[in-house]
């Protein structure tokens, strides 16, 4: 490295294989840390390359033949200090600040050991009969598609019915009438459920207020993390509804 004398050993970084982006589950997303765990690890950098014991002893002999042990320990301490300074600099942390040093420890623990990580996953599929929560979810999703994609209620229902993952959130029993296709049956069932949801609008809005949901649709300010959860849920649904997977 630059600034090192000939024969000196510097705080080299060992290159390690990067995790493929597509190796991460597409249905999981980092919430804390906000930039994602991969970005946090990139900022920290690769692990330092182990220092060869034999090389250090040889360097110590050359620098202080009369007290090799003392010089060896001095070299190790010097390299350790440089490595710590390089690491803290990469994390934008000042070495002389005890509070920031704690942050450095927490950052390393989060990046390398999974401490404090929070991830978002899609809501679990609903398999039982229609509940008020099911009606509220359908109502919210239709309102969101109307607002963000300019769809009519009927078009929103058709998009929901065409997406295998999203429609699995809602209970459905296939129609007994053979002349009705499975898709048409789902659309009719969801449309009827939406009509029932409209009849229970006051109950639904009361439930949604208690759960602090969609800010723009229901006119109430969300907290930062509540809004983030709603945003991730809707982003997961709205852009992909109706597309082939």
C-alpha positions, 0 to 999 in steps of 0.5 A, a space after each residue: 500500500 502507499 506510504 509503506 516502507 519496503 519490507 513492511 507489512 500493511 493492512 491489506 484487505 483479503 478479497 472475498 466472494 460477493 453474494 450474488 444479488 439474485 441469491 437473495 430472496 425476492 420476497 424479503 427486503 431489508 428495513 433496518 439497516 435502511 440501505 440493506 445489509 449488502 450495502 452496509 457490508 460494502 461500506 465496511 469493506 472486505 476482511 483484512 488479510 491475515 498477517 504472516 507470523 514468519 514475515 513479522 518476525 523477520 521484519 522485527 529482526 531487521 528493525 531491532 535485532 537486540 529485542 525481537 519480541 518487543 519490536 514484533 509486538 510494536 509492529 503488530 500494534 502498529 498494523 492493528 492501529 492502521 487497520 482500525 483507522 482504515 475500518 473506522 474511516 470507511 464507516 465514517 466514524 471518528 476513532 476518538 469519539 467513544 459514542 461513535 466507537 459504540 456505533 462502530 461496534 453495533 454496525 459490525 455486529 449488524 453487518 456480520 452477525 445479524 444483530 438488530 436486522 429487520 426485514 419485510 416479507 409479504 403478508 401471509 396468504 389467507 385460507 379461511 372464510 372472509 373476515 373484516 380484516 380480509 374485507 379491509 385488505 381488499 378495500 385498501 388494495 382496490 383504493 390503492 390501485 385506483 389512486 396509483 394506477 388510475 383504475 376503475 373498481 372493476 379493473 382493479 378487481 380484475 387485476 387482483 384476480 389475475 395475480 396468483 399470489 395476491 388473490 391467494 390472500 383472499 378466501 375463495 371457493 370455486 363455483 359449481 357452475 361449469 360454464 363459468 371459468 375459474 378467472 371469471 369465478 374469482 372476479 365475481 367472488 372478489 367483486 361481491 366481496 368488495 360490495 359487501 366491504 362497501 356495506 361495512 365501510 364504517 367498520 373497515 375504516 374503524 379497523 384501518 384507523 386502529 391499524 394506522 394504514 394508508 395515509 393518502 387513502 384514509 387521511 391520517 398521518 402515519 409514523 415513519 416506520 408505519 408508512 414504510 411498512 405500508 409502502 413496501 406492501 403496496 409496492 410489492 402488490 401494485 406494480 406486479 398485479 396482472 403480470 406474468 411471473 
